[in-house]
């Protein structure tokens, strides 16, 4: 996979961003074209984040040190 300079996000961070975007979506009432554009952008962001969440694997639990 090519490195495009992106920073990997944890599953928890992605879930937080989804919550923030969804909360913002519920608070926006489209009164003009700029508001409608913001709604479209936020909906697109939520979709993208949900895809990222599906594709992000849960980090494995830390292993304990092997006993000697």
Secondary structure by P-SEA (a helix, b strand, c coil): ccccbbbbbcaaaaaaaaaaaaaaaaacccccaaaaaaaaaaaaaaaaaaaaaaaccccccccccccc
